[in-house]
């Protein structure tokens, strides 16, 4: 039958279904077979020939016919799984049923009254091991039958896997098949790499698409901080699914073994279809959706030493269980190298434009990497054990820098920052950042010579000073990362040092400090970072010390911050309109890396999904103190409205502002100031910061938060700074170490400038490089690390973000487009 005839017959069947007002009997095979028996429609055909309006019409006007269609389609899949699809016709029936169910399921989920339909029992669908097919007590819910059939079909010889038959007459029994022998790709727990078969890849992709559609019921429930289980995922990842282990392994290996470049032949992706890429995309989406732990986070505290050790323990979700028990170093190496290769792929530069395939599923890969680190702490420690972690860091910084101006990619910005926050809680991450940065990934940032730490700081500065306004709730996270790594940074470049001082200068202006309740936290973070470097890495950081000396006025102004009502009001009235573009006074500032492109806003019409608000940094992290032997000791949480930095004042001592505030007699340091980058204020970018978004405990969509912001702005009860409020945190500013440094070094630098007539900054740097503050600084404070701490708020954010990515990435066919999704809002830029 021709393709056109198939489509006509299929469309005719759909029309008959939508126009029949009387129920069609399930035994009327002649009618139901029209949908799958004699057609060769593609999944795109099915989506085009079954319009949304008609599915909804059948759902409302002929519900029994829709129920029968679903039941009959599942029945065909079950029959195919039992028989093993020995004929081409049976394979085609399975594929057609798969496509029809992928089309219909979202419309089942969007209607609350229909949501339980697949979990109702159907007479005659018996549970495994029961022969009484007509005994309703042994009947399986339709959802279970569907999920088990999909799992069986994913390991069906000659359909989705290679056959192991001994001869032409031998038959493989689907019920006794050991699917562990049919894992799709070599890698974790499996050594053989089966030959590529594009038909198998296509069939797997179709089945995984249906599986993802089954799991997507979560999209049709409103966001909630309660840990609501997804019944589809719970059942599929339970011991009821005998293929759980080989399927998990297959999905992970297919993703991590994938090489989009192949043999590196230019433009090969334009000459040949890459069916493996479609499979990899579906596989990584299935992984991130199923790897959602159902009950608490207690299992993560333990690091399993072997798969066997926890044979009978661990999470009920077998995918999470298996992931948490991967333990061989060669498996870790395979996974890490695979993810790094794929994350780095879009950064690849070639002499021939567009000659190399660029993958688009980096957001899913970042979520997968996050879940690997979160569920398997030994994997996290392996990642940080060597410089391989930098192969993950560089692409993340690339994505952050590239997406900073695009509001449709704010979720990507968050996941990248959260990963870096997680990594920064470990000492090894800070140590690894000292490796020189020599690769030339084209980024729209100033050219510099230095380490990966410099790269991180320069990118963070770019995000803060030229990102869009909705990134402002991330500033706390960005500076927390800088604080966490600061005790280990051996030598910051002049570019990075100036960037940090520029941020302090911007954040410590009076009007900014007084314009929002949490703004002073940013100053505390930066001061803490400077203190860590001065106390623990003074010897190699002459560039930072020099920058601090040059900008010493900033510290003295902080020490003498006015707190009287008149000064507060005067500062707030000083807000004025700023230019649209941050001007650069140094040519060095305008020189970006060769081959880079400026970050651009989203194209008009770009779709994006909303996100729930993130918890504040105090809820995202827990404080740990590094003891002398290097172990972490948890710092107990304290109550009160100013607890974020109360521990710092105890550690650093009260700032000796009175004794040092008059030290600066404004004598020039004799260095040609014009040789250093002079930074223009970035106040305009920060003027509209609403950090209250960061501290919401309740979860709202972005549209709701905007409404709340407008209503709160018009409300009479608004927050206003008071002298008492300013004094409550001003006295805790950890300025003592920096003031002591300035007290000792400024006179020395001034003296050698005058004595030697120095006008070259390199001579000053040489002097600072060989200087010492041993015995002159206060007693070093303990290192304080803020480690990421999972909670209900972050779990909800990840669920919303993850499903938003899945929604937007599945556009061919558009599985969920124009359905009544409730987990997030779909917004057009």
Order of alpha helices (4+ residues) and beta strands (2+ residues): alpha-alpha-alpha-alpha-alpha-alpha-beta-beta-alpha-alpha-alpha-alpha-alpha-alpha-alpha-alpha-alpha-alpha-alpha-alpha-alpha-alpha-alpha-alpha-alpha-alpha-alpha-alpha-alpha-alpha-beta-alpha-beta-beta-alpha-alpha-alpha-alpha-alpha-alpha-alpha-beta-alpha-beta
